[in-house]
Amino acid sequence: MAIHRLIESSNTLLTIPLYNVGDCADRKQIKEDLFETMDHYKGIGLSGNQVGIMERVFVMYSNFAKREKIICFNPKITLASETEEFMDEGCLSYPGLWLKVKRPSWIEVEYEDENGKVIKDTFTNLTARVFQHEMDHMEGTDFTKKVSKLRLDRAKKRATKQRKKLVNMSLARGGLDSWLPSDAW
C-alpha cells in the first residue's frame, strides 16, 4: 500500500478526461492505495487522477455514519433528478476552499468494483453529491468551474484570510500545529 501525494490543482493532468480503466490495471492495488490516500488526507472522496493515477476510478464513502467506502471503476451516472440543491463543497485539490454548488439531489449510477462486477445503485443527499463531484474529476473538470468567477474569487479570498488567521493563532501559541498539511500554505 502507498500514500500518494496530491497533485497541485493547477496541474494539467486534472484537465484530461479519463476513459475506461485499462485491462492491465491492478485494481486491488489501486483500491488499497486510493483508500489509504483518502484516509491520510481526511477526505470523503478521491479520484485517481488527483494523485497521478490516470485511470477512470475514484473512491468515496457510501455511508458516512457506518464509515463504509466504495471504489468505482468506470463510473457512470445513468439518471439524475431534475430537482437540484445547493450545498457547500470542498476538494482535497483545493485545501480550505468551499463553494456552494448546485447539483441534482439524487442520481442513479453504475460502476465496477475491484473484481469487475457491475454495481447499479441510487444515491441521494451527500453521497450523490460526492459521486457527482468525483465524476467531474473523471471528465477533466472540477467544482470551481460550476460557480461564477466572482463567487470563486470571493471564496478564494475567504480561504486565504482563514489560512492567515490560523497561522497567526498557531504562531501565537508557539508554532504551527502538526496536523496541518505542509502543502496547505
N, C-alpha and C positions, 0 to 999 in steps of 0.2 A: 504494500500500500504506500501511497505517496500523497503528500500535501502539495498541490500545485500553487504557484504564485499567480495572483490575479493579473490579468493584462490591463494596462492603462486604458482608460475609456477613449482616449484619442487614437488608439492603435487601429489601423485599417482592417485588421483581421476581424474585428467586430462588425464590420460593414458588409461582409461577404455572406450571401445567402448559402445555407448548407443544404446538401441533398442527402439522400439515404445513406445510412451507415454502411461502410464497406464490408464486404464478406470476410475479410481477414482481420477485422477489428476484434480485439479481445474484450468482449462485452463484460465479462466478470471483473476484469481488472479496471475497466473504465468505471464500472459501478462502484467498486471499492474506493477508487481514487476520488471520484466526484462526491460521494457521501462524506468521506474523511475531510475533503477540502471545504465542502459546505459547512460542516460542523465546526471546523477550525475557524472559519471566518464568521461564524454565528449567523448564517443565512437561513432562509426558508426555501430557497430555490437557487439553482446554479446551473448554467448552461456550459456545455463542454468548451465552446469557443471562448468563454470568459477566462479560461485557463489554458488556452492553446490547443485543446483537443478539437480538431476541425472535423467533427462528425455531428450528425443531426441527433443530438442526445442532450437531455438535461435530467437533473434530479430535483425533487421537491418534497415537501411534507404534504401528504394526502390527508392526514388527520393530525391537527396540531395538538389537540388535547391528549391524544394517545401517543404522540411522537412517532407516528408511522410515516415512513418515507417510501417513495416510489422512484424508479428510474424509467424514463420514457425515451425509447429509441424510435426514431422515425415518427414522431408525434404529428397528429393532425387534429384540427377542430372540424368536426363534421356538421355541427349545427350550433348556432348561437342565438340567444334570446334577443328579441327586438328591444326589450327593456334594458336600459343602460343605467349604471350608477357611477357616481364619483367616489373615489376612495384615495387616501394617501398611499403612495407607492415610493419605495426606496429601491436601491440596487447596489449590490456589492461593488460594481464597477464605478459607482459614484458615491463614495462614502459621505454620509451626512446630508445628502441631497434628498429632499422629499417633495413630491409633486402630487397634486390632485389630478388623477387621470380617470377619464370616463371610459368604461368598458361594459360589455354585456354582463348581466348579472348571473347567468348560467350558461353552460356550454356542454355539448356532447362531444366526446373525444375518442380517439383511437390511437393506440401506441403499442409498441412491442416491449416486452420485458427482456431481461438479460438472456433468456433462453429462446427468444424469437417468437414467443407466444403473443398473439394479438389480444390486447385488452380493450374492451369498449366500456366507457363509463360516462357518467354525468357528474359534473362538478358545479357547485354553487358557491356564492359568497367569496371568502378569501381564497379558497382552494381554486376556484375558477379564475380568479384574478392572477394568482401565481402562475398557473398554467399558461394563461394568455401572455403574461409578462415574459416568461421563458420562451414562448413561441416567437415573440418578437425577436429575441436574440437569434433564433434559428433562421429568421428571414433577413438578418443583417441590419436590424434597426433596434431601437430601444425606447424606453418610456419618455425620454427627453424630446422625442420627435412627436409626441402626442399632445403637447401643450404649445401655447404661443411663445414666441421669443420673449415677450415681456414677462410672462409668468415664469419662464425658465430663468431669466436674468434675476428676477426678484428672489427666486428660491436659491440660486447660487449665492447671492449676496447674503441672505439669511444664514446659509450653511457656513460661509466664511466667517461671519460675525460670531456664530455659535462656536466654531473651532477656536477662534481667538479668545473668546470668553473662557472656554475650557482650559486652554493653555495658560492663560493668566491665573485662573483659580489653582491650577496644578502647580505652577511656579511659586505661587504664594504659600503653598503647602510644602515646598521643598523639592519639587521636581515633577516631571510627567509621570502619571500613573502607568504602571506596567501593562495594564490591559489595553491601552491604546495601540492600534496597529501603527507600525513605523511609517507606513506609506499613507496614512490618513492626513498628513500635513504636507 
